[in-house]
Amino acid sequence: MAFLLIQLKIIPQEAPQLEFRDNGPWLVANLPCADGSYRELQGINLDLHITNNDGELEWVPED
């Protein structure tokens, strides 16, 4: 059984948020760049990457 571990380095005063959009739920956060600056809000569409397999969350591999 494979486990998914996501570590986000974020702005301390902002936690990652779950946004519900027309195309599914998104996990979004402000992420730092290598030079210490921050890009605009970044996100991942969870509908494209996680599925429910008999009550177990599973990562969907890329094609």
Secondary structure, 3 states (H helix, E strand, C coil): CCCCCCCCCCCCCCCCEEEEECCEEEEEECCECCCCCECCCEEEEHHHHEEEECCEEEECCCC
